[in-house]
Amino acid sequence: MGNFDRRNSMKMKRRKAQAKKKERLAKRREPAKKAGAKKGAAKKPVAKKTPAPKA
């Protein structure tokens, strides 16, 4: 390894690969967020049912 090869070390290769992987996953998740309204991403709170009064 030369004097200026720090960015080509095994550690830097792993870090760069991890960053690229996260970018890919973020791009894959991004369209799901836009179409998330259909899948019920923001669910409305369900009203709690009160039990019937005992006679």
C-alpha positions in Angstrom: 0.0 0.0 0.0 1.4 3.4 -1.0 1.5 6.6 1.0 -1.7 7.9 -0.5 -3.7 4.7 -0.6 -5.6 5.1 2.6 -8.9 5.3 0.8 -8.2 2.0 -1.0 -7.7 0.1 2.3 -10.0 -2.8 3.2 -11.6 -0.7 5.9 -12.5 2.1 3.4 -13.8 -0.4 0.9 -16.1 -1.8 3.5 -17.3 1.7 4.5 -17.9 2.7 0.9 -19.8 -0.5 0.2 -22.0 0.0 3.2 -22.8 3.6 2.2 -23.7 2.4 -1.3 -25.9 -0.3 0.1 -27.8 2.1 2.3 -28.3 4.4 -0.7 -29.8 1.6 -2.8 -32.1 0.6 0.1 -33.2 4.2 0.6 -34.0 4.5 -3.1 -36.0 1.3 -3.0 -38.0 2.5 0.0 -38.7 6.0 -1.4 -41.4 5.0 -3.9 -43.2 3.0 -1.1 -43.5 6.2 0.9 -45.2 8.0 -1.9 -47.7 5.2 -2.5 -48.0 4.5 1.2 -51.4 6.2 1.5 -53.0 3.3 -0.3 -51.6 0.7 2.1 -52.9 2.5 5.1 -49.6 4.0 6.3 -51.5 6.7 8.2 -54.2 4.7 10.0 -57.0 6.6 11.7 -57.3 5.9 15.4 -60.0 3.4 16.1 -62.7 4.6 18.6 -62.9 2.5 21.7 -66.3 0.8 22.1 -67.9 1.3 25.5 -69.4 -1.8 27.1 -73.2 -1.9 27.2 -74.6 -0.8 30.6 -75.5 -3.7 32.9 -79.2 -3.8 34.0 
